[in-house]
Amino acid sequence: MLQRLHQFRRWAGVDRAVFYSNATQVVRLFTGPVTMALVLRYLTPEVQGYYYAFFGVVATQVFLEMGFSQNILQFASHEFAKLHFTPAGTLEGDPVARSRLVSLGRLAFGYYAVAAVVFFLAVGIGGHIFFTLSAKHDPQTHAVAWQGAWWIIAASAAGSLAINPAWALLNGCNQIATTAQYNLWVAPASFAVNAVALICGAGIYAPAIGAAFNLLMDVGYLLVRWHPFLRQFREHPRHGRISWRQEIWPFQWRIAVSWFSSYFIFDIIKPV
């Protein structure tokens, strides 16, 4: 079956990255409505409110992320033009380009590590206060034990934020098809975990279980498949560095404004 799909892809003139990305969207096209139906079937209206509001509050991570991952991808691809992967999964090529890419990765991992801690503390505590105050104004939602589920979701979101640079660096190093293929396989797995959790009566903990599962899958994949690649960013750059002030920031602040705007367009309605 998979071989026939690849034959059709080649016949249609579609590359692997586009094929896997589109296939993932097709999977979500079917799993999304099914998940919504399961939510309506197995969650009470009060729990449904928390189910969607959780993700609306988690989306505030955009104010820490600021679209930096998009910037990482652009700069990484510029340096990777002079590099290549070895059979061992490490990078070789122009020493200046490799050093600049390593400095970019170290900057990105450092920034996102701090952002993840700030997110967990600020959004975790802020979300807890927000949901506590909201419950006081509605006796029906006051009975929902949402606290444990919220902190699992906050911790999972912080973990996903911390590993975000790994995906941006990989995509910038011409691995879009590989990461898209991974997303294609993990999408139905995530759906299955969410569906089973809902059907088995996990209730408010269903989204927490799904978020924790996604984080564990991502971390496991990165450590097993890309450990040699990621290990390189522990090195100290010797032949050149990326300048945040002169190179990244003039591009970064424009992306940040557009990402901030997207939250108010798409996500703010959920907690409201």
N, C-alpha and C positions, 0 to 999 in steps of 0.2 A: 504493500500500500504506500509506504513512504517513498519507495523507489519510483512509483508512478507519479507521485506528487512532484518529485524532483524533475522527472521528465517533462511534466507539464510546465513547471517553472522555467526550465531552460527553453522550452518551446515558446513560451510567452515573453522571453527576454527579461525575466525578473531575476535580480541577483539574490543571494542567500539572505542578506540583511533585510531587504524589503519583504521577501517571502516569509521569513520567520516573524517579523514584526506584524505583518498583515494577518498571518495565521493566528497570532496571539490575540489580536483584536477580534477575530472571528470567534475564537473560543469564548472570549469575554462577552461577546454579543449574545451567546446562548446561556452562559452561566450567570450573567448579571440578572436577567429576569427571573431565573429559577431561584437565585438567592433571595431576591425581593419577595417572591412567593412564599419561600420558607420562613422569612422574617414575619410576614403577615400571618402565617399559619401557626407558628410556634412561639411567637413573642406577644406579650400583651401590649396594648397601645402605650402604656407608660414605659415599658422596657424598650419599645421601638424608638421612643424619643431619645433615650440615652444612647441607643445603638448608633443612631445617625449623628447625634450631637457630639459624641466622643471624637469622631473623625473630623468634625468641623473645628473643634478646639485643637486637635493635634495638627491641623493644617496651618496653625499659626507659626509652625516651625519655619515657614517661608520667610519670616522676619529675621531669623537667624541665618538661614541658608542663603538668602539673598540672590539665588540664581548662580552662586559661585561655581556649581558643578558645570554649568554651561560654559563658563569662562575657562575652567580647567580643561575641558574637552578641546576647546579651540587652541589653547596654548600647547597642550600635549601633542595634538596632531601636527602642529607647526614644527616641533622638535623631532617628532617621530619620522618626519620626512627624510631625516638623515640617519635613521636607525633601522634595525631589524631584529627580529626574534631569533635566538639560537634554538637548537633542538632541546636544550635544557629549560627553555622558557624564560631566559633572561634577555636583556637588551644589549646589543653591541652596535658599534658604528662610530660616528664622529664623537670624540670625547667631550667637546664643548656642548653639543646637543644633549648628550646623555647626562652630563652634569646639570644642565639647566632643567632637564626633565625631572631629575632626582630632587633638585631644589624645589621645583613646583610641587611635587608630591609631598615632600616634607612639610612645606607651607600649608598645603591643603589638609593633610592629616592632622597637623597641629591645630589648625583653625577649627576643623570639624569636631575634634575631640573636646575642645573648650565649648563649642556650640552645643554639643550633646549634653554636657554636664549642666550648662546654663538652662537648656531646654527642659531637662528632667526636673530640675529644681524649680525654675520659674513657672513653666507651663504645668508641671505636675501639681505643685502647690496651688497655683492660680486656678487650674481646672477644678481641683478639689474644693476650693472656696466657692467657685462659680456654681458647681452642681449642688453644694450644700445650701447656698442661699436660694437657688432655684427651687429646691425641694421644699423649703420652708413655706413657699407661697402656694404649694400644691399638695394637699394632704395625700392624694393618690400616689404621687411619685415619691413621697417621703418614705413609703414602705419598701421601696426598691433598694436592695443592698448592692449599690454600684461601686463602693469604695475600692474593693480588691481588684475588680475588673479594670477600673480606671488606672490604677497604678501599674498594672501589668501592661496595659496599652501604652502608658507614658514611657515606661522603661523600654518597651520594644521599639517605640518610635525614636527614642534617644539612641538606641543601638543602631537602628537603620540609618540615622543621621550620621553617626560616627563612621560608618563604612561607606558612606556615599562617595567619597573621593576615589575609592577603588573602582567603582563602575565608570566614573568619568574618565579616569586615567586609562582604563582598558579600552573604552570606546574611542578615546583620542589616539590610542595606539593601534587603530585599525582592527579592533576586535568586536565591532558592532554586530556582525553576523553571529559570532559565538555567544555573546551575551543575549542577543535576541533569541537564539535557539534555547538557551537556558530558560528565559522567560516563558517560552512556549511550553516547556515541559512543566514548569512550576505552577503555571496558571491553573490547569485542571487539578493539580494536587492541592493547591490552596482552596479551591472551590470544594473539593471533596472533604477537606478538614472542616471547613465552615459548615457545610451541609450536615455532616455527621454530628457536629457539636449542637447544631440547632435541633436536629431530629431527636437526639438523645437527651434533650432537656437542659443543656448548659445555660440557657437563658442569657442573662446579661454577660456571662463569661464567654459566650460564643465568639464575639469579635476579639476578645483578649487572647483566646486560644489561637485564632487565625493569625493575629499579629505576631505572637510569639513563634508560631510555626514558620511564618515567612522569614523572620529574623534568623532562626536557626538554620533554615535551608540556605539562606544567602551566605551566612558566615561559614557554614560547612563547605559550600561550593567554592568560595574564594580561597579558603585555606587548603583545600585538597587540590583544586585545579590550578590556582594561580599563586601558590606560595612562593616559588622562585622569583616571580615577577615582583610581588609585593615586598619581598625581603630586601630588594635593592634599595628601597627608600629608607632603609636604616643607615645607609652610607652617608658620609658627609661630602657634599659636592666640592670638587677641587678645581674645576676648569671653567666655571661660570655659574651664575645664579640668576634666577628670575627676580626682577625688581617689582615689588608690590606697588610702590608709589608711582614709578615711571611707566610701567607696562600694564599692570593688571587693573589698578584703580580707575584710570580713565575710561576703560571699557566696562568695569564692574558696576559702577554706580548707575549707569544707564540700564543695565540688565536688572539691577535691584529694584529700580522704580517700576519696571514693567511687571516683575514678579509680585511686588507689594500690591499693585493694582489688581492682579489676578485673584488675590485672596478676597478682596472686597467685591469682586464681580461674581465669583463662583462659590465661595465657601462660607462667607460670613452669615448667610441666611440660616445655616444649620443650627449654630448655637442660639441665634436670635429666635 
